[in-house]
Amino acid sequence: MHCVVRAYGGKGAKELFDVLEEHKGEVEEMLSKVKGLVSYTLVRNPDGGYSMTVCEDKAGVEESAKVAREWIAKNASGTGASPPQTYEGTVIVHI
C-alpha cells in the first residue's frame, strides 16, 4: 500500500477547509471513485488541515492527487490557498 499526506497551511487554508467541509459529501463521493482507494481522512487543525490518503498502490495515490487538485481548482480556487506540502511513502502498518 502507498500513502500520501497533504498538509495545507497559511493564507487561505482555513477558508479551503471551510469549503471542503461544506461539500464533504461531494468530496467523499469523488474520492471514493479512485481506483484502489483503501482510506481517506480529512482533518481540520488551527492552521488549516491535512488529508491522508491510503491506496493499494502509488498509481491510486497519484490519481487521488489529480482528482483533488481538479476539484479544488473548480470549487475552491477563490480561497487563495497555497498548494499543500506533501509527504508520501510505502505503508508499513495499517490497522
N, C-alpha and C positions, 0 to 999 in steps of 0.2 A: 504494500500500500504506500501511497505517497500523500504528503500533507503540505498545505501552504497556509500561512498565517499572514493576513494583510492588516496592517495597523494604520489607522487614519488618525491624524492629529493636526493641530494648527488651525489656521484660518479656514473656516467653512466646514470643518469636520463635524462639529456638533449639529450644524444645520443638515449636513448629509445624513446623519443618523436620525434626525427628526423625519426626513423624507423616507428613509428606509423603514422606520417604524410605522409610519402612516400607510406604507404599501407592503407590509410584511407578508400578507397573503400572496401578493403578486411575486414577491421575491422568492418565497418558498416554492411556488409553482414553477417559476422559471428555473431555479437551480435543481429542482427535483428531476428535471429532464436531462441533466448532464449524465452522459453515459459513464457508468462505473462509480457514481457517487455513493459513498458509504455514509458520510455525515456532513452536515453543515451547521455551524453555530455562529450567530451574530451577537456580539456583546457590546453594550454601551459602557463607556467609562467617562471620567470627568473631562478628558481631553478630546473625546470623540468616540472612538471604539475600534473594534477589530473583528475580523471574521476568521474562522478556522474551517478549512475545507479538507476532508479526507476522501480520497478516491482510490479505486483499485490500482491505478497506475498514474504515471506522470501525465499522460495524454488527457485524462479526466481533469486533473488539476489545471492544465493549460486551457481546456475548454471552459472550465468554470471561470477562469480569469477573463477570458474573452467575453463570455456572456455577461459577467458583472460589469465589465468596462463599458460594454454597449448599453446596458440598462442605465448605468449612471449617466452616460453621455446624453441619453434620450430623456431621462426623467429627473435628473438632479444636477445638471451642469450649472444651474444658477446658484448653487451653493458656494462655488469657488473653491471647493476642497481640492487640496493637492493630491497627486497620486499617492497610494499607500506605500509604506515600507513593507517589503515582503520578506518572509522567512520561509524557506522551503526545504523539505528533505524526506527521506525514507522513514516510514513509521517503524518503530521498534516494538512498541507495546500499544495495543488498542483494546480497551475493555468495553 
